């Protein structure tokens, strides 16, 4: 998996995105609004209707957390492993 980038406002949804990527063993970088970018820059990059978090994987913009979940499931990153019966 490519390195992911999360554009965050420190919300609970952003924390969930970090937890998801951590659980998958993915490498990621978090950029925080008002630290690494302004809200105006965020809107210029992702649009006025965009919400936090916004997630990119390599050069592909996935969108919000739900969009990222759909993409990761589609690509097989979220396939469930069978439970062991022993």
ABEGO torsion letter per residue (X at the ends): XBBBBBBBAGBAAAAAAAAAAAAAGBBBBBBBBGAABBAAAAAAAAEAABBOBBBBBEABBAEBAAAAAAAAAAAGAABBBBBBAX
